Amino acid sequence: MVRKNLVALTAFISAAALALSGCGASNSGTGSAHPGGSDAPSSTVDKKWADCTPGAGAKDVTGMKKDDDRTITIAAFNGWDESFATAHMLKYGLEKDGYSVSVKSFDAGPAYTGMAAGDVDLITDTWLPLTHADYIKKYGSKLESLGCWYDNARLTIAVNKDSPATSIEDLKSMGKEYDNTLYGIEAGAGETKVVKDTMIPAYGLQSTTFKVSSTPAMLAQLKKATSSGQNIAVTLWRPHWAYSAFPVRDLKDPKGAMGGAENIYTFARSGFGSDSPKAAQLARNLAFSDEDLASLENVMFSDTEYAGKDNDKAVAQWAEDHPEWIKKWEQGTLSAGQG
């Protein structure tokens, strides 16, 4: 995903702590939790995780010897699309090289517990420095970091690309252009709480109707509006396949009311790097741009594509359509190119 700097840590803590404390929406509208969903965030931020360069430890794996241990288990978080996208992409790359890989679904807590116990080899969806900080604090001595692959995980307010607003603050004076309505997701979502308690007061949008419903309902409204040429404003987040499926863009957030960006890391069980050095290196090589990840997730999860029904087939189709990305991934050049 496109490289962006983190916003000021103060704004990050004040708003993102709310944002990522209890989001109840699925990325795809079919799962149980939006990123940060059921996890209680850490009250402290470990600054060492706040600064990362996706794919920084990348190396060419094409000449590396295959690992002796080629049976690998990857955990993916229920309802988190980027978790399944990266897990199945890693599965694709490894199975192409003769590994036996299984992707198993977990809530975050059991996934980290299983990895600390050695029952899970990899988790590709660790949000830091905030969302999963408590798990890393608790289990970090039994885990090893394989670096980050994305640095722009954030909550957003999005509009159709051809609409007039450029900033959230424009919604106050341009409200009529959007029917004075902001379409939201689940009532119990952390993002919903941020919008109600932080964003709306910060920008004086109390006269805007905030329609709280569900992720599928929000996406359906987004699809309807963009298809018919109507203006619309919705609560969204990155990463999400909607950025590929629909002509939408984020509004600027000059007050930092929606919180700051997080990084997404891959972690492995202790000893994985020495047991399976080639597999570990391929994981380190991952680096996604917003565009590439949204494109992959769109194929995997949108209702016009595979709708989450065959992740392996969807990833294989995307890989076939993006051979240069696969080549760069294996050669360890995504971070310098598309990462």
C-alpha positions as CSV (number, residue, x, y, z in Angstrom):
1,M,0.0,0.0,0.0
2,V,1.1,3.6,-0.7
3,R,3.5,4.8,1.9
4,K,2.2,7.5,4.2
5,N,3.5,9.0,7.4
6,L,1.8,8.4,10.7
7,V,-0.2,11.4,12.0
8,A,0.7,13.0,15.3
9,L,0.8,10.5,18.2
10,T,-1.4,12.6,20.4
11,A,-4.3,12.6,17.9
12,F,-3.6,8.9,17.3
13,I,-4.0,8.0,20.9
14,S,-7.0,10.1,21.6
15,A,-9.1,9.1,18.7
16,A,-7.8,5.7,17.6
17,A,-8.1,4.3,21.0
18,L,-11.8,4.7,20.6
19,A,-11.7,3.8,17.0
20,L,-10.2,0.4,17.4
21,S,-11.7,-0.7,20.6
22,G,-14.8,-2.6,19.5
23,C,-15.6,-2.4,15.9
24,G,-18.4,-4.8,15.1
25,A,-18.4,-4.7,11.3
26,S,-16.9,-7.1,8.9
27,N,-14.6,-5.9,6.2
28,S,-16.6,-7.8,3.7
29,G,-20.0,-7.6,5.4
30,T,-20.0,-11.3,6.0
31,G,-17.8,-11.8,9.0
32,S,-17.9,-10.8,12.7
33,A,-15.5,-7.9,13.3
34,H,-14.1,-4.8,11.7
35,P,-10.4,-4.4,12.3
36,G,-9.9,-3.7,15.9
37,G,-13.3,-5.4,16.3
38,S,-13.4,-7.5,19.5
39,D,-10.0,-6.6,20.8
40,A,-9.5,-4.4,23.8
41,P,-6.7,-1.9,22.7
42,S,-3.7,-1.3,24.8
43,S,-3.7,1.8,26.9
44,T,-0.1,2.5,26.0
45,V,1.7,2.8,22.6
46,D,5.0,1.1,22.1
47,K,6.7,3.6,19.7
48,K,9.0,1.0,18.3
49,W,6.1,-0.4,16.3
50,A,5.0,3.0,15.1
51,D,7.7,3.4,12.5
52,C,8.0,0.7,9.8
53,T,8.9,0.4,6.1
54,P,6.9,-2.4,4.5
55,G,9.1,-5.1,3.0
56,A,12.2,-3.6,4.6
57,G,13.8,-7.0,5.2
58,A,13.0,-8.3,1.7
59,K,15.5,-10.6,-0.2
60,D,15.3,-12.6,-3.3
61,V,14.0,-16.1,-2.5
62,T,14.2,-17.6,-6.0
63,G,17.6,-19.1,-5.3
64,M,17.0,-20.2,-1.8
65,K,16.9,-23.8,-0.8
66,K,13.5,-25.2,0.1
67,D,12.9,-25.7,3.8
68,D,13.0,-29.1,5.3
69,D,9.8,-28.4,7.2
70,R,7.2,-27.4,4.6
71,T,4.0,-27.9,6.6
72,I,2.7,-24.5,7.7
73,T,-0.4,-23.2,9.5
74,I,-1.5,-19.6,9.1
75,A,-4.1,-18.0,11.3
76,A,-6.6,-15.5,9.8
77,F,-8.9,-13.4,11.9
78,N,-12.6,-13.9,11.5
79,G,-14.2,-11.0,9.6
80,W,-10.9,-9.2,8.7
81,D,-10.6,-9.3,4.9
82,E,-6.9,-8.3,4.7
83,S,-6.2,-11.1,7.1
84,F,-7.5,-13.7,4.7
85,A,-6.1,-11.9,1.7
86,T,-2.6,-12.0,2.9
87,A,-2.9,-15.5,4.5
88,H,-4.1,-17.0,1.2
89,M,-1.6,-15.0,-0.8
90,L,1.2,-16.4,1.3
91,K,-0.4,-19.9,1.0
92,Y,-0.5,-19.4,-2.8
93,G,3.2,-18.5,-3.0
94,L,4.3,-21.3,-0.7
95,E,2.2,-24.0,-2.3
96,K,3.6,-23.0,-5.6
97,D,6.9,-24.0,-4.1
98,G,5.8,-27.3,-2.8
99,Y,4.7,-26.5,0.7
100,S,1.6,-27.8,2.5
101,V,-0.2,-24.8,3.9
102,S,-3.5,-24.5,5.8
103,V,-5.3,-21.3,6.7
104,K,-7.4,-21.5,9.8
105,S,-9.9,-19.0,11.1
106,F,-9.6,-17.6,14.6
107,D,-10.7,-14.6,16.7
108,A,-7.5,-12.7,17.6
109,G,-7.1,-13.9,21.2
110,P,-7.1,-17.6,20.4
111,A,-4.9,-17.0,17.4
112,Y,-2.1,-15.4,19.4
113,T,-2.5,-18.0,22.2
114,G,-2.1,-20.8,19.6
115,M,0.9,-19.2,18.0
116,A,2.6,-18.7,21.4
117,A,2.0,-22.4,22.1
118,G,3.5,-23.3,18.7
119,D,0.2,-24.6,17.2
120,V,0.1,-21.7,14.7
121,D,3.1,-20.7,12.6
122,L,2.1,-17.3,11.2
123,I,-0.3,-14.4,11.7
124,T,-0.2,-11.9,8.9
125,D,-2.6,-9.3,10.5
126,T,-1.1,-7.8,13.6
127,W,-2.1,-4.1,13.9
128,L,0.5,-2.0,15.7
129,P,1.3,0.1,17.7
130,L,-2.2,0.1,19.2
131,T,-4.8,-2.5,18.3
132,H,-2.9,-5.7,19.1
133,A,-0.3,-4.2,21.4
134,D,-1.6,-6.1,24.4
135,Y,-1.1,-9.4,22.7
136,I,2.4,-8.6,21.7
137,K,3.1,-7.4,25.2
138,K,1.8,-10.7,26.6
139,Y,3.2,-13.2,24.1
140,G,6.1,-11.2,22.5
141,S,8.8,-13.4,24.1
142,K,7.3,-16.4,22.3
143,L,6.9,-14.7,18.9
144,E,9.1,-13.2,16.3
145,S,8.4,-10.3,14.0
146,L,8.7,-10.8,10.2
147,G,8.2,-7.1,9.6
148,C,5.3,-5.0,8.3
149,W,3.6,-5.1,4.9
150,Y,1.3,-2.1,5.2
151,D,1.4,1.2,7.0
152,N,-1.9,3.0,6.3
153,A,-4.5,1.1,8.3
154,R,-7.0,3.8,9.4
155,L,-10.7,4.8,9.8
156,T,-12.0,7.1,7.1
157,I,-15.0,9.2,5.9
158,A,-15.3,8.5,2.2
159,V,-17.4,10.1,-0.6
160,N,-17.9,9.4,-4.3
161,K,-15.0,10.7,-6.3
162,D,-17.0,13.3,-8.3
163,S,-18.6,15.0,-5.3
164,P,-17.6,18.5,-4.1
165,A,-16.3,17.9,-0.6
166,T,-12.6,17.5,-0.1
167,S,-12.5,17.6,3.7
168,I,-14.8,16.4,6.5
169,E,-15.3,20.0,7.5
170,D,-16.9,20.6,4.1
171,L,-19.8,18.4,5.1
172,K,-21.1,21.2,7.3
173,S,-21.4,23.8,4.5
174,M,-22.1,21.2,1.8
175,G,-24.5,19.0,3.7
176,K,-27.3,19.4,1.2
177,E,-25.1,17.9,-1.5
178,Y,-25.1,14.7,0.5
179,D,-28.7,14.9,1.7
180,N,-27.4,15.9,5.1
181,T,-26.7,12.2,5.7
182,L,-23.7,10.1,6.7
183,Y,-24.1,6.4,6.2
184,G,-22.5,4.3,9.0
185,I,-22.0,0.7,10.0
186,E,-22.9,-1.3,13.1
187,A,-24.0,0.5,16.2
188,G,-21.5,-1.5,18.3
189,A,-18.6,-0.7,16.0
190,G,-15.7,1.3,17.4
191,E,-15.7,3.5,14.3
192,T,-19.4,4.3,15.0
193,K,-18.4,5.4,18.5
194,V,-15.6,7.6,17.1
195,V,-17.9,9.3,14.6
196,K,-20.5,10.0,17.3
197,D,-18.3,11.0,20.2
198,T,-15.3,12.6,18.4
199,M,-15.7,13.4,14.7
200,I,-19.2,14.9,14.7
201,P,-18.6,17.2,17.7
202,A,-15.1,18.2,16.3
203,Y,-16.6,19.3,13.0
204,G,-19.9,20.6,14.2
205,L,-22.0,18.1,12.2
206,Q,-24.7,17.6,14.8
207,S,-27.3,18.6,12.2
208,T,-26.1,15.7,9.9
209,T,-28.2,12.6,10.1
210,F,-25.9,9.7,11.0
211,K,-27.6,6.5,9.7
212,V,-26.2,3.6,11.8
213,S,-27.1,0.2,10.3
214,S,-24.6,-2.4,9.2
215,T,-21.6,-2.8,6.9
216,P,-23.6,-4.6,4.2
217,A,-26.3,-1.9,4.3
218,M,-23.7,0.8,4.0
219,L,-22.0,-0.9,1.1
220,A,-25.3,-1.4,-0.6
221,Q,-26.1,2.3,-0.3
222,L,-22.6,3.1,-1.6
223,K,-23.1,0.9,-4.6
224,K,-26.6,2.3,-5.3
225,A,-25.4,6.0,-5.0
226,T,-22.2,5.6,-7.1
227,S,-24.1,3.6,-9.8
228,S,-26.8,6.3,-10.1
229,G,-24.5,9.3,-9.9
230,Q,-25.7,10.5,-6.5
231,N,-23.4,12.1,-3.9
232,I,-22.9,10.0,-0.8
233,A,-20.8,10.1,2.4
234,V,-20.0,6.9,4.3
235,T,-17.9,5.7,7.2
236,L,-15.2,3.4,5.8
237,W,-11.7,2.2,6.6
238,R,-8.4,1.1,5.0
239,P,-7.7,-1.5,3.9
240,H,-11.0,-2.2,2.2
241,W,-12.0,-3.6,-1.2
242,A,-14.6,-0.8,-1.6
243,Y,-11.8,1.5,-2.8
244,S,-11.4,-0.8,-5.8
245,A,-15.0,-1.7,-6.3
246,F,-16.5,1.8,-6.2
247,P,-15.4,5.3,-7.4
248,V,-14.7,6.7,-3.9
249,R,-12.1,8.8,-2.2
250,D,-11.3,9.8,1.4
251,L,-12.1,13.2,2.9
252,K,-9.2,15.0,4.6
253,D,-9.3,15.0,8.3
254,P,-7.5,18.2,9.4
255,K,-8.6,17.8,13.0
256,G,-7.4,14.2,13.2
257,A,-10.8,13.3,14.6
258,M,-10.9,9.8,13.0
259,G,-7.5,8.8,14.5
260,G,-4.1,8.1,12.9
261,A,-2.6,5.3,10.8
262,E,-1.4,1.9,12.1
263,N,1.0,-0.5,10.6
264,I,0.1,-4.2,9.9
265,Y,2.8,-6.7,10.7
266,T,3.4,-10.4,10.2
267,F,4.4,-12.4,13.3
268,A,5.6,-16.0,13.6
269,R,6.0,-18.5,16.4
270,S,9.3,-18.5,18.1
271,G,11.9,-20.4,16.0
272,F,9.9,-20.3,12.8
273,G,12.6,-18.2,11.0
274,S,15.3,-20.8,11.7
275,D,13.0,-23.8,11.1
276,S,11.6,-22.5,7.8
277,P,13.9,-19.7,6.6
278,K,12.6,-19.6,3.0
279,A,9.0,-19.4,4.1
280,A,9.8,-16.7,6.6
281,Q,11.7,-14.7,4.0
282,L,8.7,-14.9,1.6
283,A,6.6,-13.5,4.4
284,R,9.1,-10.7,5.0
285,N,8.9,-9.8,1.3
286,L,5.2,-8.9,1.4
287,A,4.5,-5.2,0.8
288,F,1.1,-4.0,-0.4
289,S,0.0,-0.7,-1.9
290,D,-3.5,0.5,-1.2
291,E,-4.4,-0.1,-4.9
292,D,-3.0,-3.7,-5.0
293,L,-4.6,-4.8,-1.8
294,A,-8.0,-3.3,-2.6
295,S,-7.8,-5.0,-6.0
296,L,-7.0,-8.4,-4.4
297,E,-9.7,-8.0,-1.8
298,N,-12.2,-6.9,-4.4
299,V,-11.7,-10.2,-6.4
300,M,-11.9,-12.2,-3.2
301,F,-14.9,-10.6,-1.4
302,S,-17.1,-8.3,-3.6
303,D,-20.4,-9.7,-4.5
304,T,-19.6,-9.3,-8.2
305,E,-16.6,-11.6,-7.9
306,Y,-16.0,-14.5,-5.5
307,A,-17.9,-13.0,-2.5
308,G,-15.6,-14.8,-0.1
309,K,-16.6,-18.3,-1.3
310,D,-13.3,-19.6,-2.7
311,N,-10.3,-17.6,-1.4
312,D,-7.7,-19.9,-3.0
313,K,-9.3,-19.7,-6.4
314,A,-9.7,-15.9,-6.1
315,V,-6.1,-15.4,-5.2
316,A,-4.9,-17.6,-8.0
317,Q,-7.0,-15.6,-10.5
318,W,-5.5,-12.3,-9.1
319,A,-2.0,-13.7,-9.3
320,E,-2.5,-14.8,-12.9
321,D,-3.6,-11.3,-13.7
322,H,-0.7,-9.7,-11.8
323,P,2.4,-11.8,-12.8
324,E,4.7,-8.8,-12.3
325,W,3.6,-8.3,-8.7
326,I,4.2,-12.0,-8.0
327,K,7.6,-11.8,-9.6
328,K,8.6,-8.8,-7.5
329,W,7.3,-10.4,-4.4
330,E,9.5,-13.5,-5.0
331,Q,12.5,-11.3,-5.9
332,G,12.0,-9.1,-2.9
333,T,11.5,-5.9,-4.8
334,L,8.0,-4.9,-3.8
335,S,9.2,-2.5,-1.1
336,A,11.2,-0.6,-3.7
337,G,8.6,-0.8,-6.4
338,Q,4.9,-1.2,-5.4
339,G,5.2,-1.5,-1.7
